[in-house]
């Protein structure tokens, strides 16, 4: 099984550069604007796009992404509509890898088999489900792999060498290294510590290692891209979206451009990096 994610990272390896991975919440601040923003990401320089699935109890998310989820839910976003957003994106872009990121509960309610079939048909390439540990692989991970979707696992600063093989056992696509302990948007990533952690993970796997949490600026993205296969940015983009909204929390003519401009500057940071050999 080769997915768009595998193809994209193979291309990037040939180009000798790291990926910019962007995260945005599906339906934030409304479904139409959300689609327009996500459509703008590839031209802005995003190599992989993570799309958040709005959920009422997002325990790993910081205030910015929690608020984005609440805006999306208030605008009527559902998992079904999130898959429709993917379908609409795919009408114009058949190459950019799309990863759905979120929690298991909405998928469980939707129905695992139906969700996987619908996600694959819509054009989803991979899943990051933050509250399903390896011990629960039978719930979603193994069925997802069987359905032809990558299942991307999180590793953290507290994932030691004893735990890593379990985390990596059924992981595919890439490994997502969480650079800080805690919630999204809480602190800045320490690029030296990240470099050591990425090197340690690479001793256990040949998969690309992308780093997220705590990357907000082009300089920070460049520093991470020099040490990892990709830099993942979410909170900073969600904050750029939020500050473009009007006093009622609605999109303005500035909204799409505000997010795309930040993504473009982050992409320049990533592209200016000289990545360490994998």
Buried (B, 14 or more C-beta within 10 A) or exposed (E): EEBBBBEBBEEBBEEEBBBBBBBBBBBBBBBEBBBBBBBBBBEBBBBBBBBBBBBEEBEBBBEBBBBBBBBBBBBEBBBEBBBBBBEBBBEEBEEBBBBBBBBBBBBEEBEBEEBBEBBBEBBBBBBBBBBBBBEEBEBBBEBBBEBBBBBBBBBBBEBEEEBBEBBBEBBBBBBBBBBBEBBBBEEEBBBEEBBEBBEBBBEBBEBBBBBBBBBBBBEBBBBBBBBBBBBBBBBBBBBBBBEBBEEEBEBEEBBBBBBBBBBBBBBBBBBBBEBBEB
